[in-house]
Amino acid sequence: MKSSLPRSHHLFVVRMWQETDAVSAGSQWRGSVQHVLSEQIHYFTQLQDLLRFITEITDVEPSSVPDSGLRSHSPISPRKDT
């Protein structure tokens, strides 16, 4: 959904949390992103979905965004310290 608000600025709030699955004893990162001006909220488990939401709101062409290095179905996973 495109916003009818001015495109000169946007404000997003991104929240991320880890949920544990009691059955598998595994955990998964989940997140939400809110476009503050329109109050739209989108929930995601993959970073690509976060980027897609921001791209839709800002009306930025994906080809103009530098390569983020994310695969199209990258689940959110904790960073491994090396």
Summary of the structure (lengths in Angstrom):
residues: 82
radius of gyration: 14.8
end to end distance: 40.5
largest distance: 46.5
contacts: 164
relative contact order: 0.22
helix: 18%
strand: 30%
